[in-house]
Protein backbone atom coordinates (compact mmCIF):
# COMPACT_ATOMS: atom_id res chain seq x y z
CA UNK A 1 0.00 0.00 0.00
CA UNK A 2 1.34 3.36 -0.93
CA UNK A 3 0.81 6.61 0.90
CA UNK A 4 -2.10 8.75 -0.30
CA UNK A 5 -1.68 12.48 0.12
CA UNK A 6 -3.54 15.73 -0.51
CA UNK A 7 -2.75 19.27 0.60
CA UNK A 8 -4.22 18.63 4.06
CA UNK A 9 -4.39 14.85 4.51
CA UNK A 10 -1.95 11.96 4.52
CA UNK A 11 -3.29 8.40 4.54
CA UNK A 12 -0.67 5.78 5.24
CA UNK A 13 -0.72 2.21 6.49
CA UNK A 14 -1.23 1.90 10.22
CA UNK A 15 2.12 1.45 11.95
CA UNK A 16 2.97 0.16 15.45
CA UNK A 17 3.56 3.70 16.77
CA UNK A 18 -0.06 4.59 15.82
CA UNK A 19 -1.65 1.80 17.86
CA UNK A 20 -1.85 3.42 21.32
CA UNK A 21 -3.55 6.54 19.97
CA UNK A 22 -5.98 4.49 17.86
CA UNK A 23 -6.80 2.34 20.89
CA UNK A 24 -7.44 5.47 22.99
CA UNK A 25 -9.96 6.57 20.37
CA UNK A 26 -11.88 3.36 20.89
CA UNK A 27 -12.25 4.43 24.55
CA UNK A 28 -13.28 8.03 23.75
CA UNK A 29 -16.79 8.61 25.11
CA UNK A 30 -17.61 10.99 22.23
CA UNK A 31 -16.94 8.21 19.73
CA UNK A 32 -18.08 4.99 21.43
CA UNK A 33 -21.79 5.63 20.90
CA UNK A 34 -21.31 5.36 17.17
CA UNK A 35 -18.54 2.84 16.64
CA UNK A 36 -19.68 -0.73 16.30
CA UNK A 37 -16.66 -2.24 18.05
CA UNK A 38 -16.19 -2.14 21.80
CA UNK A 39 -13.19 -0.58 23.51
CA UNK A 40 -10.31 -3.08 23.53
CA UNK A 41 -7.11 -3.84 25.40
CA UNK A 42 -3.62 -3.14 24.09
CA UNK A 43 -3.21 -6.88 23.55
CA UNK A 44 -6.34 -6.97 21.34
CA UNK A 45 -5.18 -3.85 19.51
CA UNK A 46 -1.88 -5.62 18.75
CA UNK A 47 -3.79 -8.71 17.55
CA UNK A 48 -5.86 -6.49 15.22
CA UNK A 49 -2.68 -4.93 13.84
CA UNK A 50 -1.09 -8.33 13.21
CA UNK A 51 -4.25 -9.48 11.44
CA UNK A 52 -4.34 -6.48 9.08
CA UNK A 53 -0.67 -7.04 8.28
CA UNK A 54 -1.44 -10.65 7.25
CA UNK A 55 -4.49 -10.13 5.07
CA UNK A 56 -5.67 -7.86 2.27
CA UNK A 57 -7.37 -5.25 4.48
CA UNK A 58 -6.36 -1.64 3.85
CA UNK A 59 -6.13 0.02 7.27
CA UNK A 60 -4.83 3.58 7.07
CA UNK A 61 -3.90 6.16 9.65
CA UNK A 62 -5.25 9.64 8.92
CA UNK A 63 -2.77 12.48 9.41
CA UNK A 64 -3.73 16.16 9.19
CA UNK A 65 -1.22 18.72 7.97
CA UNK A 66 -2.41 21.72 10.02
CA UNK A 67 0.50 23.92 8.97
CA UNK A 68 2.83 23.44 5.98
CA UNK A 69 6.16 22.96 7.78
CA UNK A 70 4.96 21.21 10.93
CA UNK A 71 4.70 17.53 11.72
CA UNK A 72 1.26 16.17 10.70
CA UNK A 73 -1.18 15.28 13.49
CA UNK A 74 -2.53 11.73 13.76
CA UNK A 75 -6.33 12.02 13.72
CA UNK A 76 -7.57 8.47 13.46
CA UNK A 77 -7.99 5.62 11.03
CA UNK A 78 -10.04 4.60 8.04
CA UNK A 79 -9.99 1.43 6.00
CA UNK A 80 -11.35 -1.00 3.48
CA UNK A 81 -11.94 -4.40 5.05
CA UNK A 82 -13.27 -7.79 4.00
CA UNK A 83 -11.84 -7.19 0.54
CA UNK A 84 -13.08 -9.82 -1.87
CA UNK A 85 -11.12 -9.71 -5.14
CA UNK A 86 -13.33 -12.25 -6.90
CA UNK A 87 -16.50 -10.28 -6.28
CA UNK A 88 -14.63 -6.93 -6.31
CA UNK A 89 -16.13 -5.56 -3.14
CA UNK A 90 -15.06 -4.32 0.27
CA UNK A 91 -16.48 -2.75 3.41
CA UNK A 92 -15.46 0.77 4.38
CA UNK A 93 -15.01 1.07 8.16
CA UNK A 94 -13.36 2.82 11.10
CA UNK A 95 -13.68 6.47 10.29
CA UNK A 96 -12.87 8.13 13.60
CA UNK A 97 -11.86 11.75 13.97
CA UNK A 98 -11.73 13.62 17.30
CA UNK A 99 -14.37 16.28 17.93
CA UNK A 100 -11.74 19.02 17.81
CA UNK A 101 -11.18 18.28 14.10
CA UNK A 102 -14.77 17.59 13.06
CA UNK A 103 -16.49 20.07 10.79
CA UNK A 104 -13.33 20.89 8.81
CA UNK A 105 -14.11 18.55 5.92
CA UNK A 106 -11.26 16.23 6.89
CA UNK A 107 -13.44 13.10 7.16
CA UNK A 108 -14.90 13.83 3.73
CA UNK A 109 -11.48 14.41 2.18
CA UNK A 110 -9.94 11.27 3.72
CA UNK A 111 -12.96 9.21 2.72
CA UNK A 112 -12.86 10.36 -0.89
CA UNK A 113 -9.16 9.52 -1.07
CA UNK A 114 -9.84 6.01 0.26
CA UNK A 115 -12.89 5.38 -1.93
CA UNK A 116 -10.98 6.59 -4.99
CA UNK A 117 -8.12 4.23 -4.14
CA UNK A 118 -10.61 1.36 -3.75
CA UNK A 119 -12.20 1.85 -7.15
CA UNK A 120 -9.20 2.94 -9.19
CA UNK A 121 -6.33 0.97 -7.68
CA UNK A 122 -7.96 -2.07 -6.09
CA UNK A 123 -10.45 -2.34 -8.98
CA UNK A 124 -13.41 -2.73 -6.64
CA UNK A 125 -16.90 -2.66 -8.07
CA UNK A 126 -18.74 -2.05 -4.80
CA UNK A 127 -17.95 -0.51 -1.42
CA UNK A 128 -20.40 -0.92 1.46
CA UNK A 129 -20.75 0.57 4.92
CA UNK A 130 -23.02 -0.39 7.79
CA UNK A 131 -23.90 2.30 10.26
CA UNK A 132 -26.13 2.75 13.27
CA UNK A 133 -29.29 4.62 12.18
CA UNK A 134 -28.68 7.39 14.74
CA UNK A 135 -25.18 8.18 13.42
CA UNK A 136 -26.36 11.21 11.49
CA UNK A 137 -22.85 12.49 10.78
CA UNK A 138 -21.67 9.37 8.94
CA UNK A 139 -25.02 8.96 7.16
CA UNK A 140 -24.78 12.55 5.88
CA UNK A 141 -21.18 11.88 4.79
CA UNK A 142 -22.18 8.68 2.97
CA UNK A 143 -24.99 10.46 1.12
CA UNK A 144 -22.72 13.39 0.26
CA UNK A 145 -20.34 10.91 -1.42
CA UNK A 146 -23.13 9.27 -3.41
CA UNK A 147 -23.73 6.17 -1.28
CA UNK A 148 -27.26 4.76 -1.48
CA UNK A 149 -29.18 3.00 1.27
CA UNK A 150 -29.58 -0.72 0.55
CA UNK A 151 -31.51 -1.79 3.61
CA UNK A 152 -31.67 -2.32 7.34
CA UNK A 153 -30.37 -5.28 9.29
CA UNK A 154 -32.51 -5.62 12.40
CA UNK A 155 -30.83 -6.15 15.75
CA UNK A 156 -27.58 -6.88 13.92
CA UNK A 157 -25.09 -5.80 16.62
CA UNK A 158 -25.11 -6.08 20.40
CA UNK A 159 -23.83 -2.66 21.46
CA UNK A 160 -23.79 -1.02 24.87
CA UNK A 161 -26.11 -3.57 26.43
CA UNK A 162 -28.75 -3.84 23.68
CA UNK A 163 -29.25 -5.10 20.17
CA UNK A 164 -29.12 -2.38 17.55
CA UNK A 165 -30.13 -2.18 13.92
CA UNK A 166 -27.71 -1.06 11.23
CA UNK A 167 -28.41 0.57 7.91
CA UNK A 168 -26.35 -0.70 4.97
CA UNK A 169 -25.16 1.80 2.38
CA UNK A 170 -23.29 1.06 -0.83
CA UNK A 171 -21.58 2.78 -3.71
CA UNK A 172 -20.90 1.13 -7.06
CA UNK A 173 -17.89 2.05 -9.17
CA UNK A 174 -20.10 3.35 -12.00
CA UNK A 175 -22.07 5.50 -9.54
CA UNK A 176 -18.81 6.84 -8.11
CA UNK A 177 -17.55 7.90 -11.54
CA UNK A 178 -20.84 9.69 -12.27
CA UNK A 179 -20.70 11.37 -8.84
CA UNK A 180 -17.03 12.29 -9.34
CA UNK A 181 -17.63 13.89 -12.75
CA UNK A 182 -20.54 15.91 -11.31
CA UNK A 183 -18.23 17.20 -8.54
CA UNK A 184 -15.68 18.43 -11.08
CA UNK A 185 -18.20 20.64 -12.91
C-alpha positions as CSV (number, residue, x, y, z in Angstrom):
1,X,0.0,0.0,0.0
2,X,1.3,3.4,-0.9
3,X,0.8,6.6,0.9
4,X,-2.1,8.7,-0.3
5,X,-1.7,12.5,0.1
6,X,-3.5,15.7,-0.5
7,X,-2.8,19.3,0.6
8,X,-4.2,18.6,4.1
9,X,-4.4,14.9,4.5
10,X,-1.9,12.0,4.5
11,X,-3.3,8.4,4.5
12,X,-0.7,5.8,5.2
13,X,-0.7,2.2,6.5
14,X,-1.2,1.9,10.2
15,X,2.1,1.5,11.9
16,X,3.0,0.2,15.4
17,X,3.6,3.7,16.8
18,X,-0.1,4.6,15.8
19,X,-1.6,1.8,17.9
20,X,-1.8,3.4,21.3
21,X,-3.5,6.5,20.0
22,X,-6.0,4.5,17.9
23,X,-6.8,2.3,20.9
24,X,-7.4,5.5,23.0
25,X,-10.0,6.6,20.4
26,X,-11.9,3.4,20.9
27,X,-12.3,4.4,24.5
28,X,-13.3,8.0,23.8
29,X,-16.8,8.6,25.1
30,X,-17.6,11.0,22.2
31,X,-16.9,8.2,19.7
32,X,-18.1,5.0,21.4
33,X,-21.8,5.6,20.9
34,X,-21.3,5.4,17.2
35,X,-18.5,2.8,16.6
36,X,-19.7,-0.7,16.3
37,X,-16.7,-2.2,18.0
38,X,-16.2,-2.1,21.8
39,X,-13.2,-0.6,23.5
40,X,-10.3,-3.1,23.5
41,X,-7.1,-3.8,25.4
42,X,-3.6,-3.1,24.1
43,X,-3.2,-6.9,23.5
44,X,-6.3,-7.0,21.3
45,X,-5.2,-3.8,19.5
46,X,-1.9,-5.6,18.7
47,X,-3.8,-8.7,17.6
48,X,-5.9,-6.5,15.2
49,X,-2.7,-4.9,13.8
50,X,-1.1,-8.3,13.2
51,X,-4.2,-9.5,11.4
52,X,-4.3,-6.5,9.1
53,X,-0.7,-7.0,8.3
54,X,-1.4,-10.6,7.3
55,X,-4.5,-10.1,5.1
56,X,-5.7,-7.9,2.3
57,X,-7.4,-5.2,4.5
58,X,-6.4,-1.6,3.9
59,X,-6.1,0.0,7.3
60,X,-4.8,3.6,7.1
61,X,-3.9,6.2,9.6
62,X,-5.3,9.6,8.9
63,X,-2.8,12.5,9.4
64,X,-3.7,16.2,9.2
65,X,-1.2,18.7,8.0
66,X,-2.4,21.7,10.0
67,X,0.5,23.9,9.0
68,X,2.8,23.4,6.0
69,X,6.2,23.0,7.8
70,X,5.0,21.2,10.9
71,X,4.7,17.5,11.7
72,X,1.3,16.2,10.7
73,X,-1.2,15.3,13.5
74,X,-2.5,11.7,13.8
75,X,-6.3,12.0,13.7
76,X,-7.6,8.5,13.5
77,X,-8.0,5.6,11.0
78,X,-10.0,4.6,8.0
79,X,-10.0,1.4,6.0
80,X,-11.3,-1.0,3.5
81,X,-11.9,-4.4,5.0
82,X,-13.3,-7.8,4.0
83,X,-11.8,-7.2,0.5
84,X,-13.1,-9.8,-1.9
85,X,-11.1,-9.7,-5.1
86,X,-13.3,-12.2,-6.9
87,X,-16.5,-10.3,-6.3
88,X,-14.6,-6.9,-6.3
89,X,-16.1,-5.6,-3.1
90,X,-15.1,-4.3,0.3
91,X,-16.5,-2.8,3.4
92,X,-15.5,0.8,4.4
93,X,-15.0,1.1,8.2
94,X,-13.4,2.8,11.1
95,X,-13.7,6.5,10.3
96,X,-12.9,8.1,13.6
97,X,-11.9,11.8,14.0
98,X,-11.7,13.6,17.3
99,X,-14.4,16.3,17.9
100,X,-11.7,19.0,17.8
101,X,-11.2,18.3,14.1
102,X,-14.8,17.6,13.1
103,X,-16.5,20.1,10.8
104,X,-13.3,20.9,8.8
105,X,-14.1,18.6,5.9
106,X,-11.3,16.2,6.9
107,X,-13.4,13.1,7.2
108,X,-14.9,13.8,3.7
109,X,-11.5,14.4,2.2
110,X,-9.9,11.3,3.7
111,X,-13.0,9.2,2.7
112,X,-12.9,10.4,-0.9
113,X,-9.2,9.5,-1.1
114,X,-9.8,6.0,0.3
115,X,-12.9,5.4,-1.9
116,X,-11.0,6.6,-5.0
117,X,-8.1,4.2,-4.1
118,X,-10.6,1.4,-3.8
119,X,-12.2,1.9,-7.1
120,X,-9.2,2.9,-9.2
121,X,-6.3,1.0,-7.7
122,X,-8.0,-2.1,-6.1
123,X,-10.4,-2.3,-9.0
124,X,-13.4,-2.7,-6.6
125,X,-16.9,-2.7,-8.1
126,X,-18.7,-2.0,-4.8
127,X,-18.0,-0.5,-1.4
128,X,-20.4,-0.9,1.5
129,X,-20.8,0.6,4.9
130,X,-23.0,-0.4,7.8
131,X,-23.9,2.3,10.3
132,X,-26.1,2.7,13.3
133,X,-29.3,4.6,12.2
134,X,-28.7,7.4,14.7
135,X,-25.2,8.2,13.4
136,X,-26.4,11.2,11.5
137,X,-22.8,12.5,10.8
138,X,-21.7,9.4,8.9
139,X,-25.0,9.0,7.2
140,X,-24.8,12.5,5.9
141,X,-21.2,11.9,4.8
142,X,-22.2,8.7,3.0
143,X,-25.0,10.5,1.1
144,X,-22.7,13.4,0.3
145,X,-20.3,10.9,-1.4
146,X,-23.1,9.3,-3.4
147,X,-23.7,6.2,-1.3
148,X,-27.3,4.8,-1.5
149,X,-29.2,3.0,1.3
150,X,-29.6,-0.7,0.6
151,X,-31.5,-1.8,3.6
152,X,-31.7,-2.3,7.3
153,X,-30.4,-5.3,9.3
154,X,-32.5,-5.6,12.4
155,X,-30.8,-6.2,15.7
156,X,-27.6,-6.9,13.9
157,X,-25.1,-5.8,16.6
158,X,-25.1,-6.1,20.4
159,X,-23.8,-2.7,21.5
160,X,-23.8,-1.0,24.9
161,X,-26.1,-3.6,26.4
162,X,-28.7,-3.8,23.7
163,X,-29.3,-5.1,20.2
164,X,-29.1,-2.4,17.5
165,X,-30.1,-2.2,13.9
166,X,-27.7,-1.1,11.2
167,X,-28.4,0.6,7.9
168,X,-26.4,-0.7,5.0
169,X,-25.2,1.8,2.4
170,X,-23.3,1.1,-0.8
171,X,-21.6,2.8,-3.7
172,X,-20.9,1.1,-7.1
173,X,-17.9,2.1,-9.2
174,X,-20.1,3.3,-12.0
175,X,-22.1,5.5,-9.5
176,X,-18.8,6.8,-8.1
177,X,-17.5,7.9,-11.5
178,X,-20.8,9.7,-12.3
179,X,-20.7,11.4,-8.8
180,X,-17.0,12.3,-9.3
181,X,-17.6,13.9,-12.7
182,X,-20.5,15.9,-11.3
183,X,-18.2,17.2,-8.5
184,X,-15.7,18.4,-11.1
185,X,-18.2,20.6,-12.9
